[in-house]
Amino acid sequence: MARRRKIKSINYSRPMLLFILCSLQIYIIIVLYLIFSHSIPLTTIFSDIQSDVNIKQMKTILLWVNNRFFPLDLFSGGTDMFKASNCSYQNCYVVKNATEFPEMSHEEYDAIIFNGCPRQNLSSDATATPLIRRPSQRYIFFQLEPPTKVPVCDILYENFFNWTVTYRFDSTIFWPFFLVKDVNNRTIGPGLNMNWINPEEMLSIDEDLAAKLRKKKKIAAWLVSNCWNFENDRVEYVHYLQQALKRYNEVVDIIGFCGNYKCPMTHMKQCEEILENDYAFYLAFENSFAQNYVTEKVLRGLQHYMIPIVYGGVNYSRFLPPGSYIDALQLGPEKLAALMHKVGHDENEYFRYFKWRNHYSFVDNVNKSTAACELCSKLNEDTETSVYTEFRKWWNHPSMNCSEINGSNDY
């Protein structure tokens, strides 16, 4: 009897099983129809549930106006940049536009990052600066251009910024244009106090590098697009340098919009190969003199086997090892031309400028900066609230007169 009851029970449940399977198939068909026919993203079902919860559990960072332009465009949205950099804290979330989370008011964000002067292009806009500010909220000044290009003249910005992220050593968070690595790939610079190896103690270059350097046929190149830069007289300097080089029958080849040789951005790799193979020196002339302002221009010389001739208002020993560069500002055009001719035609002298390659390397830091990790760490750990009381004095160039820029002290 027990055997019959078991068989009878199985026969009885089979219609129910068929009903469940049919219902499941219908459900799957409906879901697939909604997704593919009505273009509903797979994440939609979850995003509405998670966004309200997760975004408030994270350290939120809002990019304020003009976030499509440099340097705010260096920030990717969400948590991507913190995860990609393997930051110790990865709970920071970058919001590139406040409309992404319309339910959040500006004062709810943990930090707001401003691209230089927040009201620079929005002086008549009522939303040029946030209307309400939470006491624990961080307002952050982020700029990689010099103050001559991005001045801050409005008195509004005194007692406004809590933190700064710039190329200056005295910033809250230091974002240099490049990093210096030792032979163990440890980051050692740039820094205020660099402990470089003495050039006399550096190893000589090997024969492979020597053979590569012997193939160079031209004295110097300058890749430049701004021909009317009068902030630091670099165009005038190059003019006099060209005059001085004539006595040695040599010339600086000017490449780009300002010269006879063109190099579109789409062909930059090929242009740099030509520079590397043909030229002995490279003019790494900054477009502005500003405190600690040394850009990636110098990397073109260092990474492409040319001696960089630097021109900027900084102490280059904080950025480059001795014997790796020539400082044009210290020499003047006449002495520089003589030194270029001497070193460029003396194999042993020329080779000495490349001994640093046995001990150091340089990597671009603009697009892959670890500063993002430091920012996230500070948002998690730094509970003290401070403010720049004299921000304009700290940021602006000492010789700059805001009234000469736009006729008033209100930008």
N, C-alpha and C positions, 0 to 999 in steps of 0.2 A: 504493500500500500504506500509506503514511503517513497518507493521508486516512482510510482505513478504520479504522486503529488508533485515531485520534483520536475518531471517532464511536463506536466500540466502547467506548472508555474512558469517555465521557460516559454512555452507557447503563448502564454497569456501576456508576457512582457514584450514580445517582439513588435507588436504594433506601436507600442509606446516608444521603442527605440527608433523605429522608422520615422515617427513623428518628430523626434528630437533632431535626427540627422537632417530631415527636410527643412526644419526651422532654421538650423544652423547654416545651411546652404543659402537659404533666402536672405538671412542676415548678412552673410559675406557678400552676396551679389549687390545688396542695397548699399553697403559701405563702399564697395569698389565703384559703383555707379556715382555716388556722391563725390568721391575723390577725383575720378578721371573726367566725369562729365561736367562737373561744376567747379573744377580747378581748386578744390579745397586742399591746402598743404597737409602733409601727413602730421606735421607738428601742431596743427591748429587745435586738435582735440586736447592736447596737453598744455599748449602755451597759455591759454586763457586761465587754466588752473594754476600753473606754476609761476607766471609772471608776477602776480600780486604778492606771492609768498617769497620767492627767491630774491627778487630785486631788493626787498627790504631787509633781507638777511645779509646782503653784500655791502661793501663800501662803494657807494655810487659816485661816479665822477662825470660831471657834465661839461662838455666842450662848449664854450660860449661864443656864438656868432663867428662867421668867417671860418668855420672849421674845415672847409675844403682846401684851405690855403696853408702854405708852409708857415710855421712848423706844426700847426694843429693836425694837419693831414698825416703826420707820422703816427698818430694814435689810431689803432684799429678799434672797431666797436666791440662791445661785450667783454669777455674775459680772454679773448684770443691771445693778445700780446703778452699777458702774464703767464699763460700756460706755455706758449711757444718759447718763452725765455726761461722756463722752469723756475719761476720765482718762488721764494720761500712762502710767500702769501699769494694765493691765487683767487682770493675772494673779492677782488676789485672788479667793478663793471663799468666800462666806459660807455656813456651815452652821447652819441655824436649830434643828436638833435632832440630837443626837449619834447618834440611831438611823438617820439617813440613811446613815451609813457605819459600821456596827457593827464593821467590821474595824479601824477606827482607834481607838486609845486616846486619852484626853484629852491626854496629854503629847505626842502627835504633832502636834497643831495648832500653827501658828506663833503664834497669838494666841487668847486667850479674852476675850470682852467680857462684863463683869458689869453688870447693871442696878442700879446703886447698891450696896446692901449685899447680898452674895450669900446670907447666911444669914438675912436679915430675916424671911422667912416659912418657913424650913426649919431652924430651930435644932436640931430633933431628928432631922433627916435626915442619915444618914451620908454621903450624896452632896452635901451642901450646898456643899462646896468640893472641888475636885479633890484626889485623894489623892496623886498623884505629879506633880511639876513639873519640866520640863526647864529647865536653866539659861538657855538662849537664848530660852525661850518668853516672850511678852509677856502680862502680865495687865493688862487695860485697864478702868478705871472710866469708865462712860458714864452720865451723868445730866443731864437738863435741868430737873429740879425742884429747888427750893431745899433747903438742908440742914435747914431747919425741918420739911420734909415727908419727906425721906429722910436722916435722920441716920445717921452711921456711928459706933457706940459700941464695938464689939467690938475688943479689943486685937489680935485675930487680923490685922486689916487694917493694922497697922503693918508696914512692910517687905513689903507684899503686892503693891501695884499698881506697875507699871512706868510706865504712861502714864495720862493722864486726858483725857477728851473731855467738855467741859462748855461752858457759856455764859460762863465766866470767862476773862478775858484771859490769866491766868497758867496756863491749862491747857496740856497738851502739844499738844493739837489744839483749836482754838477753834471752837465750833459755836454761833454767835449765832442768835437767833430771826429776825432780819431783816438785810438788807444795805443799805448806802447806796451809791447809784450817782451818778456825775456825769453831765453832759450828753452825754458820749461813751460812756455805759454802762459805764464802768470802775468796779469796786468800790473804794470809798475808805474804807469804814467798816462797822461801828463800830471805834473805835480809841482807844488811850490818848491820842494827841496828834493831834487833828483840826485841819486847817487850813481852817476854814469861811470862806466869803465874808461880809464884814461886811454886816448887813442894810441899812445905808444905801447900799451899793453894789449891792444886788440890783435887778433889773429889776422894775418895777411889773407888776401883773397886767393881762391884757388885758380888753377889754370883755365878751367872752363869759363869762369866769369871774366878772366883777363882776356880771353879770346873774343868774347862777346863785346867787351868794351873797346877793343882795338878796331872794330868794324865801324865805329862812329865816324862820320865824315863832316858833320856840321856843328857849329859852335853852340847855338842856343835857339830855343823856341819859346814863344809866349802864346798861349791859347787864351783869347780874351774876347768878350762880346760888348763890354761897356767902354766905349771909346771916349766918352765925355765925362769921365769921373774926375772931379776936381777936389774931392774931399781930402785926399792925401797926396796929390800931385804925382801919382804914379805914371800917368801918361807923359807928363813933362820929363820925369826921370828917364823913362825909356827913350825919349827923343834925344836927350843928351848922351845916353849910353850908346845909341846908334852912331852919333857923331864921333864919339871916342873910339869906337870899334873900327871905324873906317881906316884909321892909320895902320891897322893890322890886316886890312882887307877882309874883314869879317863883319857879319851882320846878324842881328836877331830876327829870325823868321817869325812874323806875327800871323797867327792862324785864327780864323774866325771872322766875325763881322767887321773887325777893325783892320784886317790885314789883306794881303794879296792871296793868301791861301785860305780856302774854305773847309770847314769840317762840320757838316750837319750832325745833329744829335743822333740821327739814325745810323751814322757811320762812325760813331765815336770810338768803337773798339778798333776799327781799322786805323783810325788816326793815331790812337795811342800806340799801336804796333809800329807805326812809322816813327813816332817820337822816340820810342824805346830803341829802335835799331839805328837811327841816324844822328841823334842829337846828344851832345855832351852835357849841356846845362838846360835847366828849365826855370823860367821866371815864375815863381810862385808869389805874385804880388797881390796883397790883400786890397780890397776896394775901400777899406776904412781903417783908420787907426782907432782901436778901442781896447780897453783893458782885457787881456787874456784872449783876444779875438784872433785865433789861428784856425783857419778853415781847412777843408779837405783839399784845397789847391796844392798844398805841399805834398800830399800823398801821390799826386801825379808824377812828381819827380822821383820820390823815394821808391815807389812801387814799379816804376818803369825805367830803372837803371840810368837816371840822370841826376846830376847834382842840383838840388833845388837852390835857387838864389831867392832868398826870402826878403820880403819888404813889408813890415808891419810894425805897429807901435807896442811891441811886447818884448819880454825877455825870453828869447828862443831857447835858452838852456833849460827851461822848464818843460819844453816840448820835444826837443831833438837832441840826440847825443852829439858831443863835440866831434868835429871832423866830418860831419855828415852834410853840412850846408854852408852857404856863404851869405852873410848878412849885408844886403845892398845898402841899407840905410847907414850903416857904420862906415862904409867905404866912400860912397859918392860915385858918380858915373865914371870919372877918369880912372880912379884906382881900381874900380871893379873891372873895367875893360882890360886893364893891364893884367890883373890877376886871372881873368878868364883866359886870356891869350897864353899866359905862362902855364897854368895848370892844364889847359886843353891840349897843349903841345908837349907836355912832359909826362910820359907814361907812368912813371913811378909816383909822381905827385898826384896824378889823376886817380890812380888805383887806391891811394890812401883814403879817399873820400868814400870808399865802399867797404872799408873794413868793418864798419858797424853791422853789416849784414850777417856776420858770424855770431852776433850777440843779441841783436834786437830785431823785432818786426813791428810793422804798423798795420792796423786794421781800421777800416771805416766804422764809425760809431754812430753816425747820424740816423741810419735806418734800423740799426740793431742795438740800440742803447740799453744798458742795464739800468738806466735811470728810472724806467717804468717800474722795475722791481723795487727800487728804493722808495718810490712814491707810494706804492701799495703797502710797503712795510711801515712807512711813517703814518699812513692813515689808520693802520691797525695798532701801532704801538705808541705814537706820540699823542699824549692827552693834553699837553700844555698848549695854550693859545697865545701866540705872540703876533706882532704886527710891525710892518715897516713904517716907522713914524716919519722918516724923511726919504721916502722912496724916490722922488724925482732927483734928489741930490745923489742918491746911491746909483741910479741907473744912467742918467743923462751924462753926456760927455762934458768935462769941465769947461770947455770953450763954447758950449752950445748956449745960445740965447733963444729961448722959446718965442719971444716977441718978434724975432726976426723970421721965424718960420711961418707964422700966420697972423702976425700983427697984434696978438694978444696972448695972455696967459691962459686963456680958456680954449681948449682944443675942440 
